[in-house]
């Protein structure tokens, strides 16, 4: 699978004022085409931090997706930072200016709004059918809006540019016991079935303690074999369990 990093940019996310919804969407939709989100970071509206983070991640991953900071206000600094990360200048795209003039009166198209027509030299634009201000791609970095509905529309416009592989699938066994009971045996199962990932996630539902045992992999046969081994472990311990819906 190709691997991706999602960089969520915004002081409002770090402060807790805004709850991010973009990571879950990108993680699910990218997985569908065989691109796995291997890392996600939430960073501040800070030019130096954006530059350093983008440069580190674009060297490490096949794709990088940033969300946030491409609007018209003073704290929307992502585009300027991306340009500096790639060592290029910003340019004003007259086609986007003309597009804006179809939606704003000339007197409404102030310098703040025109800021959304500025892109790093060499960027490939990403259509935004909702508010018209595009996202863009520079090499393996995709710069998207922070507003979820706009980000999702941009993703639909760019997804055909991505090269993935086989999607990851998962199986979940719900075991009504604590992780401490399962830990040793689960580790042994993981060693035998190294071609898949096995995770344990504790929960407390309706007054009952339990562990969601999630098996993930791209190979269906390996996935089924590992899931069976997890079920056998739970049954051998005499623990009540059931399967959740597969994905």
N, C-alpha and C positions, 0 to 999 in steps of 0.2 A: 504494500500500500504506500501511496504517497503520504507524507506527513506535513501537518500544518500547525502554525501557531496563531492564536487569536490575541491581539493586543487591544484591550479596552481602554480608551483614553478618556479621562474626565474626572475632575475634582468632585463632581456631583455624585459619581458612583462611589468613589473612595469615602465620601462623607456619609454615605448611606441614604442620602436624600433621593437618589434615583436608583431603582432596582434594575440591574442589567437583565435583559431578556435575550440579548443577541447571541451569547455564547451557546445557550441550549439549542437555538435554531441552527446555528452554523455547525455545531457538533453533529446534530442529527442529519442535516441535509448533506454535509460533506461525506459523512459515513456512507450514505446511500450510493455515492459514486466512487467509493473506495479511497477517499482521502480522510485520513485519521487526524483529528485534533490531538496532538501530542503534548501541547502546553498552552496555557492561557495566562496572561498577565493583565493586571489592572494597574494603570499608571496615571500620574497626575498630568495636568496641562502644563507641562514644563518642557521647553524646547530641547534642552540638553538631554533630559531623560528620554524623550521621544526619539531623538537621533540615536542615542546609544542603544536603546532597546530594539529599534527597527534594524539597525546594522548588525547587532548580535544575532537576532532571530532570522533575518533573511539569509545569513550565511549558514545557519544550522538546519533550516527546514526548506522543504520544497516550495511551500506557499506560506505567506504571512497575510493575515487579514487584520486591518485596523478598523475600529469603529469609533466614531465621535470626533469632534473638533474641526469639522469642515463647513461650519455655518458662517453667518455674517458678523458675529460679535467679536469683541476684542480678545476674548479668551479662546477663540477658535484659531488655534495656531498650528494645527496638524499639517496643513499643506506646506507652510513655510518650513517646518521642521523636516518633512519628507524631502523637500528640495535640497536642503542642506545635507541630509543623510546621503543623498546620491551625488552631491557635489555639482548641482545644476541650479539655474535660476528659475524663478517663476515667470510664466508668460500669461498674457490675457488672451483667451480664445474668443475671437470675434464672433464665431458661429454661436457660441453660448450667449454672448451679449445680445446678439440678434434674437435668439430664442427667448431670452428674458424680456425683450421689448415686445414680444407677443403677449406677455402675461402681466407686464407692469406698464403704467404710464411713464413716459420719459422722466417726469419730475419725481417719480417714485423709485427710479433706478439709481439710488445713491451709491456712494463709494463703498459703503458697507455691503450692500447686495452685490455690487460688482466684484467684491472679493471672492465670491463663489464662482467667478469666471476665471480665476487664476489657478494655473496648474504647473507642476514641474515640467520643464522642457523634456520632451520624449515620452510623456505620459499618454496612455491609451485610455480614452474616456469610457465610462460605464454609464449607460442610460439610466435616468431617473424619471420614470413616467408619472410620478406623483407630484413632486415639487419642482421638477425640471433641473435643479442643480445637480450636475453629474458627480459620481464618484470617479475613480480612475485607477489605472494599473501602471506601476513602474517596475519593470522586470517581474520578479515573483511576489511583489507586494501589491495588495489590493486595498485601496483606501475607501472606506465606506462610511455612510452616515451613521450617527448614533441612534436616531429615532428608529425604533424597530420596524415599523411598517415600511419606511423608506429603505432601510438596510435590506429588508427581505426582497423588495422589488429590485434593488441593485444586484442582489445575489442571483436572482432569476435571469438577469441580463448578462451576467458574467460566467455562469456555470459551465457553458460550453467551451470556455477557454481552459478548463482544468483537465488534467490527465490523472486519472486515479487508478484503481485496481479493483480487486474483489472487496465488496463491502464486509464489514465485521457484523457477525450475528451474535446473539446472546441467548443463554438459557438461564433461568433463575429457579433455584430450589429454596423454598422457604422452610427453615428449620426452627422450631419453637424451643430454642435453648440458647444460652449465652455463647459467645465466641470462644471463651476459655475451654469449653467442652470439645469444641471442634478443631481448635488451632493446630494441634499436633498432627492429626490425621489429614487435615486439609493441606498442610504443608507437604506431607508425603504424596498426596494426590498431585499437587502442582509439580513436584519433581518428576513424577512419572509422565505427566502430560504437559511437557514443557512447550508444546506448540500452541497452547492456548493460555489465556490469562484467567486466573481464578481470584475473585475478590470476595471479601466477607464484609457485610454492612449491617451493623446491629440496629435494631428498632425496638420500639415499645408501642404496641398497638392494642387498643381496647383492653388495657390492663395486662397484656401478655408480652413477655420478653422473647425476642427471637433474633435470628440472623438471616439476612438475604444473601444467599450464596450465588454469585453471578459468575457464569462461565462465558468468556468471549473469545471468538476466533473467526477467521475467514474460511477455514476448511471445515466443511459440514461433518465429515466423518470423524475428524479429530474432536470437534465440538461435542458430538453425540457421545463419543467414548468417554470423554472427560466428565460430561454431565452424569453419565451412568455411574462413574466412579464416585462422584460426589453423593449421588443418591444412595449408593451402597454403603458409603461411610456413615451417612445419617441413619440409615436403617439399622446398621450394625450396632450403633450406639443406642438404639431403641428410642430415638427422638421422633416425635410427631412432625410430619413434614408434608408439603405439597408443592407442585410446580406452579409457577406463574406463567402468564402468557409469554410465549417465545417471541423474539424480535430478530 
